[in-house]
């Protein structure tokens, strides 16, 4: 692994000192930074009071999509916010699925929003797309 931190002449990068100086401390900082990057949200989304589940592939192989599917209670879901880069095809598929689930659960309301970037403020805005009433 030394070659990752060396040039062709064998000179070690200063970055290697961080890793090899105190490897235990480096690992703790690495995983703390990793966890923070996975669990921190920008203030624009804090109102959601969202919980996140992180699937880490260090032990389990999640390359197969079926292994990443989790069950949830549909009645707990109030709505969906489409991300800025969500394709129209994906939105249409999600709308069909939600409409069917609402029908199955005798649900009469479900909210959809579109996220967009507000250049003036540098924040993310939400545009209500209306309620799905099956």
Secondary structure, DSSP 8 states (H G I E B T S, - for coil): -GGGGB-TT--B-HHHHHHHHSHHHHHHHHHHHHHHHHH---GGGGGG--------TTTS---SGGGG-----GGG--EEEE-TT--HHHHHHHHHHHHHHHHHTT----EEEEEEEETTTTEEEEEEEEE---
